[in-house]
Amino acid sequence: MFNFKKEKSMDHVFFGEKRVDIPRLSVGKWMSLMEKIEILPQTVANIIAARDTEMFWPSAVVGVLMASEEVITLVSVLADVTEEEAKEADLIQLHDFLKATIERNNLDEAAKKYRAAIQSVVGRLQAVKNPN
């Protein structure tokens, strides 16, 4: 009736027939990722900006196509596979890979810590700027 078993975290997924291990994200891997991100942030911003206009659907379709290519590039860097091997994965396999990577590297907690650190620095800078 109830499933109380804790879901075991995945240590690999398959892209087509190729087994791909879930990576540990080192600083070097993060640097490689940041070098590869080119259009994804702007594409997301363009789609959001067009959401209440007649250009939303054309922007969304073009944006999804462009973002898909960028996601394949990012997955290939994360997984240490070629882009062609990453393209062999279906959408569920890509989702499972990204989800397992986020969970393995505890990225939710890392994002919270970095956000808190940035807010602390901004608060201190504002205090210095406005000592009253």
GUPAMAR-342201 format. One line per field, with one value per residue: x, y, z of N, C-alpha, C, CB in turn. Coordinates in steps of 0.1 Angstrom, whole numbers. Glycine has a CB too. Layout:
N
n.u = X/...
n.v = Y/...
n.w = Z/...
ca.u = X/...
ca.v = Y/...
ca.w = Z/...
c.u = X/...
c.v = Y/...
c.w = Z/...
cb.u = X/...
cb.v = Y/...
cb.w = Z/...
This chain:
132
n.u = 8/18/48/76/103/134/143/169/198/209/237/245/234/219/228/213/228/250/266/266/283/273/284/309/310/336/357/371/355/332/342/347/321/310/324/313/286/267/244/222/212/204/185/165/157/147/125/109/105/89/65/39/31/24/45/53/50/65/90/93/94/117/135/135/146/172/181/180/202/223/219/225/253/262/255/272/297/295/291/313/312/308/291/275/271/256/233/221/207/174/147/139/161/180/168/169/196/205/190/200/226/224/214/234/255/245/233/212/215/240/234/217/235/254/238/231/256/262/241/249/273/264/248/267/282/263/259/284/284/262/265/249
n.v = -12/14/29/28/27/42/60/47/64/72/59/59/64/56/66/61/32/35/35/59/75/92/124/138/171/190/219/225/212/228/252/245/241/267/280/270/278/298/309/302/315/340/332/321/344/359/344/347/375/378/367/377/386/387/374/354/325/320/328/311/285/288/294/270/252/263/263/235/226/238/226/200/203/211/188/170/179/176/148/138/128/126/151/138/114/122/131/107/100/98/120/114/101/121/139/123/120/147/153/134/142/168/160/143/160/178/203/220/227/239/261/276/283/298/319/330/339/358/377/385/398/418/432/441/458/477/487/499/518/534/546/555
n.w = 0/10/0/16/12/8/-21/-41/-49/-82/-100/-125/-159/-191/-223/-251/-260/-245/-214/-189/-164/-134/-128/-104/-96/-100/-94/-117/-136/-134/-143/-170/-178/-175/-195/-217/-217/-236/-251/-236/-212/-223/-242/-225/-212/-234/-241/-218/-218/-240/-234/-230/-255/-291/-302/-286/-291/-315/-305/-284/-297/-314/-294/-278/-296/-299/-272/-268/-282/-268/-243/-249/-255/-229/-214/-226/-218/-190/-188/-200/-226/-262/-282/-301/-289/-266/-279/-285/-263/-249/-240/-214/-204/-205/-186/-163/-160/-156/-132/-114/-113/-102/-77/-67/-64/-46/-54/-48/-21/-23/-39/-22/-2/-16/-24/0/9/-11/-6/20/14/-2/16/34/18/12/38/43/23/31/60/79
ca.u = 0/27/62/85/117/140/147/183/203/215/251/247/222/222/225/212/234/262/265/272/283/268/297/311/313/348/358/375/343/324/349/344/307/308/330/304/273/267/231/211/206/197/173/154/153/139/112/102/102/79/54/25/31/21/58/57/51/77/102/94/99/131/143/136/156/185/184/183/216/231/218/233/267/264/255/284/308/292/292/325/309/307/277/267/266/246/221/215/198/160/144/138/175/186/162/174/210/206/184/209/238/220/212/247/264/237/233/202/221/251/228/213/247/260/228/232/269/261/233/257/283/257/244/278/286/253/262/296/280/253/269/238
ca.v = 0/25/25/36/26/54/57/47/74/65/62/60/64/52/74/50/20/39/38/72/77/105/130/147/184/197/233/224/209/240/262/240/244/282/284/264/284/309/315/297/326/350/325/320/358/363/338/353/388/377/358/383/393/378/368/343/311/319/329/298/275/290/293/256/246/268/258/221/224/242/216/188/207/211/174/163/183/170/134/134/121/135/156/128/104/128/131/94/99/103/131/109/98/134/144/115/124/160/152/126/151/178/153/138/172/186/217/228/233/248/274/283/288/309/330/337/346/370/386/390/407/430/439/448/469/488/493/507/529/542/543/561
ca.w = 0/10/-3/26/9/2/-35/-42/-59/-94/-102/-139/-168/-204/-235/-261/-254/-237/-200/-185/-149/-128/-124/-93/-102/-94/-98/-131/-144/-133/-152/-183/-180/-177/-208/-228/-217/-245/-254/-228/-204/-231/-248/-215/-210/-246/-241/-207/-222/-251/-229/-232/-269/-302/-306/-277/-296/-324/-297/-277/-306/-318/-281/-274/-305/-296/-259/-268/-287/-257/-232/-254/-252/-215/-209/-231/-209/-177/-189/-207/-239/-274/-284/-308/-279/-258/-287/-285/-251/-251/-230/-200/-200/-202/-174/-152/-158/-149/-119/-106/-112/-92/-64/-63/-60/-37/-59/-41/-9/-27/-44/-10/5/-24/-24/14/9/-19/1/31/9/-7/28/40/9/14/51/41/15/39/74/89
c.u = 9/41/71/99/122/146/162/188/210/229/255/233/228/218/225/217/246/259/273/271/279/281/297/316/325/348/362/364/334/329/346/330/304/314/321/290/274/254/220/204/198/184/162/149/144/126/103/97/90/66/40/24/27/34/62/59/63/90/104/99/113/140/145/146/170/190/187/197/226/231/226/248/270/264/267/296/307/295/305/322/308/293/269/262/255/233/214/206/184/158/144/152/182/181/168/189/212/201/194/222/235/220/226/256/257/237/223/208/232/245/223/224/253/251/230/245/268/252/240/267/276/252/255/283/276/255/274/292/271/255/258/230
c.v = 13/20/34/35/39/51/58/57/66/69/63/60/58/62/65/37/22/42/50/74/91/112/137/160/191/211/233/221/221/250/258/243/259/286/280/271/297/316/312/308/336/344/325/334/363/357/344/367/388/370/364/391/382/370/357/330/310/320/317/287/276/289/279/249/250/263/243/218/227/232/204/191/206/196/167/167/176/155/129/125/131/140/146/117/109/129/118/92/104/114/126/106/111/140/136/118/137/160/145/134/161/172/149/149/182/201/226/235/243/262/282/290/300/321/338/344/359/381/392/401/420/438/447/459/480/495/503/520/539/540/547/550
c.w = 0/7/6/23/3/-12/-35/-52/-70/-95/-117/-147/-182/-214/-246/-254/-246/-223/-196/-170/-145/-123/-110/-99/-94/-99/-113/-140/-145/-143/-167/-187/-183/-190/-219/-228/-225/-246/-245/-219/-212/-238/-238/-213/-222/-245/-230/-211/-232/-246/-231/-245/-279/-307/-296/-283/-306/-316/-289/-285/-310/-305/-277/-283/-301/-282/-259/-273/-275/-246/-236/-252/-238/-209/-214/-223/-196/-177/-195/-219/-250/-275/-292/-298/-270/-266/-288/-273/-255/-240/-216/-195/-196/-189/-162/-149/-151/-135/-110/-104/-101/-78/-58/-57/-51/-41/-53/-29/-13/-32/-32/-3/-3/-24/-11/14/1/-12/13/26/4/5/34/31/11/28/50/33/22/54/84/92
cb.u = -9/26/65/82/119/152/141/188/212/207/260/255/215/216/235/220/238/269/270/265/297/257/301/321/301/361/369/386/336/323/364/347/298/314/343/302/269/272/228/215/216/206/177/160/165/146/114/110/114/84/56/23/44/15/69/46/39/77/100/81/90/133/136/122/152/185/173/173/219/227/203/230/269/254/242/286/308/278/280/335/295/311/278/276/278/250/225/226/204/150/131/130/182/184/147/172/217/198/171/213/242/206/203/254/268/244/231/189/227/259/216/205/258/262/214/232/280/255/220/264/291/245/238/290/286/239/265/307/273/238/282/230
cb.v = 0/32/28/31/14/59/67/33/84/69/52/48/78/38/86/54/10/51/25/84/74/104/140/141/193/189/240/214/196/246/263/225/239/289/277/250/288/305/312/285/333/356/311/315/368/359/323/354/395/370/355/393/400/385/378/342/307/330/341/294/274/304/301/249/249/283/261/214/233/256/212/185/221/219/167/167/199/172/129/127/114/128/169/122/99/142/136/83/107/92/138/96/90/144/142/100/125/171/145/113/157/184/141/130/179/185/216/220/221/242/271/274/277/305/325/326/337/367/379/379/401/426/429/438/464/482/482/500/524/539/549/572
cb.w = 12/24/-18/40/-1/12/-44/-45/-53/-107/-95/-144/-170/-208/-236/-274/-266/-244/-191/-192/-144/-117/-134/-82/-103/-99/-89/-133/-138/-119/-149/-185/-168/-165/-210/-226/-202/-259/-268/-219/-195/-242/-252/-202/-208/-258/-238/-195/-228/-263/-215/-221/-272/-314/-306/-266/-303/-334/-287/-271/-319/-324/-271/-275/-319/-296/-249/-278/-299/-252/-230/-269/-258/-207/-215/-246/-208/-173/-196/-197/-237/-287/-292/-319/-270/-254/-301/-285/-239/-250/-234/-200/-211/-213/-174/-155/-172/-157/-119/-113/-125/-95/-65/-74/-73/-23/-74/-37/0/-39/-53/0/7/-38/-26/25/4/-33/6/38/-3/-15/38/41/-5/14/62/34/2/35/77/83
